[in-house]
């Protein structure tokens, strides 16, 4: 069946769902209700450019299901964003929130734009116009946005301000991932990367790997990749490879993570950090390392790459980095490669976003240590539940994680019934 969502990323989310639905023995006549998004909104955002012309950007928001509460999900500003990609990301958010035990359905939004080509003023106009177009469809108890690739705390502050101006009063709880000065929470900025590193530590514990003897390669050095690198380095792991969209470096002797972070923050990217360590980005993921962290875009590990991976732990910090073909290959290599699937691995972001929403609703703010303790608590709980299911049913880590999420949504739909 061809729909507006049809495309490679949606097909990937659909294939994964079908494997899990088969495993859970969900009747075929109940599957479409679980898979297809409740709402998909497409908008045109016209803005004044600095050169005096008017440019129009296409924007999207997909709300996957409303069964457990409001929908929740990031907003991506990137050149290849389309409705199929956004819907797949919304579906993954649903299983992720359900796995973590959060009272949300999944959502995702995006604008097809290369933010590197915009001035700060143009980015602000686009952010504000996007939120303004979305006002009829979002709300603190309907759909709550957050950052994703190409958006950040500043964009969230503009979203919040735009929504608040239309309401006539400040509505902090309309978005998460805001600056702490504007109703954001302590710990949100680093939550996803910190969560990734925490789960890697749990996996190392299980596999009896001493962090101080391990090496890691990280693809993507934005919010998630850079904080994952900082946290792993603090655990004693040697970072031997890093890349972003401008540069790729590999050095078995290891990098000074603080210097990489400082360079990326001063220059906006990794380009220009080193000429000696420059490396072919197409070869980075298949280099020998103990921990591989894809933290950039989806579908970077296909069957060919999966066959050549030389890591012991694959920590999927990005959403959807592994194609279903690659999954089949990883399934055969289950005893060699310990996969921390994306909906578990990067769930630290939405968990702390949930804490931010709760704090905003209550206007009662927590200390950083409290935020991070609660984060680790929920991550440990989800990790253990995934591992128990793997052991009980001898299934892959991804199927186990998704099954817990899908099962929870399916049960909630079954008990609520079908209206009218
Ligand atoms: P970001 O925009 O801060 O950083 C993205 C990074 O990826 C940048 O360094 C960019 O240069 C790099 N990149 C882009 N294309 C690349 C390519 N082809 N090869 C190598 N590097 C490339 O985004 P982010 O927030 O760090 O998100 C990264 C991933 O993590 C995305 O898949 C996102 O959906 C996922 N994620 C983010 C959060 C969050 O809280 N930010 C939460 C959950 C999941």
Boltz pocket constraint, residues with backbone or C-beta under 6 A from the ligand:
constraints:
  - pocket:
      binder: B
      contacts: [[A, 147], [A, 148], [A, 149], [A, 150], [A, 151], [A, 188], [A, 192], [A, 219], [A, 220], [A, 221], [A, 222], [A, 223], [A, 224], [A, 225], [A, 243], [A, 244], [A, 245], [A, 246], [A, 247], [A, 295], [A, 296], [A, 297], [A, 298], [A, 317], [A, 318], [A, 319], [A, 346], [A, 347], [A, 349], [A, 350]]
      max_distance: 6.0
